[in-house]
Amino acid sequence: LVSTASGPPLPHSLFPPLGFFQKRLDLHSFKGTFINPNLPSTQLHLLQLILLRSRQCPRSPNMFRNALRQSTRAVGAVSAAGRVAAVRNAAPAVYNATSMQTRSYADAKASPTEVSSILEQRIRGVQEEAGLAETGRVLSVGDGIARVHGMANVQAEELVEFASGVKGMCMNLEAGQVGVVLFGSDRLVKEGETVKRTGQIVDVPVGPELLGRVIDALGNPIDGKGPLNAKEKRRAQLKAPGILPRKSVNQPVQTGLKSIDAMVPIGRGQRELIIGDRQTGKTAVALDAILNQKRWNSGNDETKKLYCVYVAVGQKRSTVAQLVKTLEENDAMKYSIVVAATASEAAPLQYIAPFTGASVAEWFRDNGKHSLIVYDDLSKQAVAYRQMSLLLRRPPGREAYPGDVFYLHSRLLERAAKMNDKLGGGSMTALPVIETQGGDVSAYIPTNVISITDGQIFLEAELFYKGVRPAINVGLSVSRVGSAAQLKAMKQVAGSLKLFLAQYREVAAFAQFGSDLDASTKQTLNRGERLTELLKQKQYSPMAVNEMVPLIYAGVNGHLDSVPVAKILQWEADFLGHLRTNEADLIATIDKEGALSKDLEARLKDVITTFTKSFLG
């Protein structure tokens, strides 16, 4: 009897004496089995029940084994019940010793009906903990993917835990097996290892407690500053808000960059793509936008504050460390959160990191606050998703990306929204970053994200190498909804700026081939050069919008045509110093009114003319 069972050993009290089976036990039919009638009643009931169940299912050779495996816990429950009964019967104050037969600890026995009912439940597989503690076994593991047999009731994208402590996420639910992507090293996972369901979809800590912290893709702190102490958790992959909860974009996001705030304005709740080749200043543009929020986040007006979340996907650890250092040096970390899934992390962590960042930023949006999230960058997330999908043997599509890579980015970016007043009027603005190869914006991922977003800022390598920084290509950059949120004063002075610069680039291309140019063309080239120079800006030096307005007004209206191109940046620095020192009330009036009245414009023109004469004189 013992040798036929492959489960845990049974207690000796259940073993029948020698000579119990007088013929060999046939597991398939139990024919010719002889039971000794002199056995104790507990053993007799156990074996009768096993044989009865086996005869009812003659085609199930494993029934006998399963019954024996389950019997250990049943007998443990029986003996425990016996011990409790013995203790109760031993109390003389409660029970009458003469009227009740007291059972001692040693000879305590459960009734045969108790044993049979417990065993019957076990044989039928009725287990209370079968819901969440359902387990499976690893069939194969490699390349960060584990194939697991079992876990029939597991959910898509549910977290599972391996015996080695590594966690994974169920991605492929197939007949007979589950494809699990690992959130750690696959070297720790072995074939045949047990896998346990957790019953949880990936969720991450959210709330104001995360401000100033650096977390990984699963929400664990990695900055060495202790636990997060977050009071709330949220699913990483939440559904985007519908149509009715939303509101049109009507508040500006000031990036502090002249060329963006003037020509490609961004509104709260917008998705504005930053696209360009490697090393063209994409991260610098996003970082300047974060640093510029310090002027409002240091105050107490909650409606003007913009909490920032930076998601680093597939970047070098040294790059992320340098970025965090820059934020700390500029006192911007107090209103920022960094989510890091670096290049050395597993592909599933790089895939899930942007969703984690979105959930963190959504907490502010749903609580009536405003947040800005930077995904740097989504092309690396798409590569990580392609790696996972190919290893899971999902069919490849264009450029070997899976068919649902568009849905991957759309469901992420649609979570950025401006909520209506009933829901608190909060907003979440997204600045996704995409890296192109050789300036090819017609590749699969760039075209996908361009079609999802509300505009793009195109950074060109050629302009970058010419010294035009930020290297924004005005012709290809556009903001589809941000102009509604642009400050009125800026709209007044910069309305024609984008068109003029586009004409200048066109004329400059033809001017290389001929020297005989008319006066209007020469004037266009002359002013275009000065405007291009005026829009240059140093990194990590964002500017207030009320200081930008006088500068752009001067450039567009020809007040700088007489200033040499080489001296434009010097003129800008001196003029800003003059405004802050002698014309502080003018800047304050522009900031307060938000528009240029005729009187204010006349005064501004007078100030610019007077200063330019003294600068040139």
QUIPEGI-V254444 format. One record per residue. N is the residue number from 0. OMEGA is omega in whole degrees, 0 to 359 (* if undefined). Layout:
N OMEGA
N OMEGA
This chain:
0 182
1 186
2 182
3 183
4 180
5 181
6 180
7 182
8 181
9 176
10 183
11 182
12 181
13 183
14 176
15 178
16 178
17 181
18 179
19 175
20 178
21 174
22 180
23 183
24 178
25 186
26 185
27 186
28 183
29 178
30 176
31 179
32 181
33 180
34 179
35 183
36 183
37 180
38 173
39 187
40 181
41 179
42 182
43 180
44 179
45 185
46 178
47 181
48 179
49 182
50 180
51 180
52 182
53 179
54 179
55 179
56 185
57 183
58 182
59 182
60 181
61 182
62 182
63 180
64 182
65 180
66 180
67 180
68 183
69 188
70 183
71 182
72 180
73 182
74 176
75 178
76 180
77 183
78 177
79 179
80 180
81 180
82 178
83 180
84 181
85 180
86 179
87 183
88 183
89 182
90 186
91 184
92 185
93 186
94 177
95 185
96 182
97 183
98 182
99 179
100 182
101 178
102 181
103 181
104 187
105 187
106 178
107 181
108 175
109 179
110 180
111 181
112 177
113 181
114 184
115 181
116 179
117 180
118 180
119 177
120 182
121 182
122 179
123 179
124 179
125 181
126 183
127 185
128 183
129 185
130 187
131 183
132 179
133 186
134 174
135 179
136 182
137 176
138 179
139 180
140 179
141 179
142 177
143 180
144 175
145 174
146 187
147 175
148 181
149 180
150 187
151 185
152 184
153 180
154 174
155 180
156 176
157 176
158 174
159 182
160 179
161 181
162 180
163 180
164 178
165 177
166 179
167 180
168 182
169 181
170 181
171 176
172 184
173 178
174 176
175 179
176 181
177 175
178 184
179 174
180 188
181 176
182 181
183 182
184 179
185 178
186 181
187 183
188 182
189 176
190 180
191 181
192 180
193 177
194 183
195 174
196 174
197 182
198 182
199 166
200 184
201 176
202 187
203 177
204 179
205 176
206 183
207 180
208 182
209 182
210 181
211 185
212 174
213 182
214 176
215 186
216 180
217 176
218 178
219 180
220 180
221 182
222 178
223 181
224 177
225 183
226 184
227 183
228 178
229 183
230 187
231 175
232 183
233 177
234 181
235 184
236 177
237 179
238 179
239 178
240 180
241 183
242 185
243 180
244 186
245 178
246 180
247 183
248 182
249 178
250 183
251 167
252 181
253 181
254 182
255 178
256 185
257 185
258 181
259 183
260 180
261 190
262 182
263 186
264 181
265 179
266 179
267 183
268 181
269 170
270 182
271 183
272 171
273 188
274 179
275 178
276 177
277 179
278 175
279 175
280 180
281 180
282 181
283 178
284 181
285 182
286 177
287 178
288 178
289 182
290 182
291 182
292 183
293 184
294 178
295 183
296 177
297 180
298 183
299 181
300 185
301 182
302 181
303 182
304 178
305 180
306 189
307 175
308 179
309 180
310 179
311 182
312 174
313 179
314 177
315 179
316 180
317 179
318 180
319 179
320 179
321 179
322 178
323 179
324 178
325 179
326 181
327 181
328 181
329 178
330 181
331 183
332 183
333 177
334 183
335 175
336 179
337 174
338 187
339 168
340 190
341 184
342 181
343 180
344 178
345 181
346 179
347 178
348 176
349 178
350 187
351 186
352 178
353 178
354 176
355 178
356 180
357 179
358 179
359 181
360 181
361 179
362 179
363 180
364 185
365 177
366 175
367 179
368 182
369 181
370 177
371 180
372 179
373 175
374 186
375 358
376 187
377 177
378 177
379 175
380 179
381 178
382 178
383 179
384 177
385 178
386 179
387 185
388 180
389 179
390 175
391 178
392 172
393 185
394 180
395 177
396 182
397 183
398 179
399 174
400 178
401 184
402 184
403 181
404 175
405 180
406 177
407 183
408 182
409 181
410 177
411 186
412 178
413 179
414 174
415 185
416 169
417 184
418 180
419 186
420 179
421 182
422 174
423 178
424 178
425 180
426 174
427 182
428 183
429 172
430 177
431 179
432 177
433 178
434 179
435 178
436 179
437 178
438 183
439 179
440 180
441 176
442 189
443 184
444 177
445 180
446 177
447 186
448 176
449 182
450 181
451 188
452 182
453 181
454 180
455 173
456 185
457 179
458 187
459 182
460 182
461 178
462 181
463 181
464 176
465 180
466 176
467 183
468 1
469 189
470 185
471 174
472 187
473 183
474 184
475 181
476 182
477 172
478 189
479 184
480 188
481 183
482 178
483 182
484 185
485 177
486 187
487 180
488 179
489 179
490 180
491 186
492 187
493 183
494 184
495 187
496 184
497 180
498 181
499 180
500 177
501 177
502 180
503 181
504 181
505 181
506 181
507 179
508 180
509 184
510 180
511 187
512 181
513 181
514 183
515 183
516 178
517 187
518 183
519 178
520 178
521 179
522 178
523 179
524 182
525 182
526 180
527 178
528 182
529 178
530 178
531 179
532 182
533 183
534 176
535 183
536 178
537 178
538 178
539 176
540 180
541 187
542 177
543 185
544 180
545 174
546 178
547 187
548 179
549 181
550 183
551 176
552 180
553 182
554 184
555 184
556 170
557 181
558 181
559 184
560 181
561 180
562 178
563 183
564 183
565 184
566 184
567 182
568 176
569 177
570 181
571 182
572 181
573 182
574 178
575 177
576 179
577 180
578 183
579 184
580 189
581 185
582 182
583 180
584 178
585 178
586 181
587 180
588 178
589 181
590 184
591 184
592 179
593 180
594 179
595 174
596 181
597 180
598 181
599 179
600 179
601 179
602 180
603 180
604 180
605 180
606 182
607 182
608 181
609 182
610 182
611 178
612 180
613 180
614 182
615 182
616 *
